[in-house]
């Protein structure tokens, strides 16, 4: 049982890193789908492009800065 207590911090770190990766992936897919919908369905290609590029950069910066 002593080994299980030593492994706990490593498991928590792995779990939080995986959760962060999954959250980033889901949010990025949503941003891309919304920007494609604006460009293709709503006929607002410039707004879709700005949202796609700006949203992707904002997500990258937010997940890089926030811990």
Secondary structure, DSSP 8 states (H G I E B T S, - for coil): -HHHHHHHHHHHHHHHHHHHHHHHHHHHHHHHHHHHHHHHTSS-HHHHHHHHHHHHHHHHHHHHH--
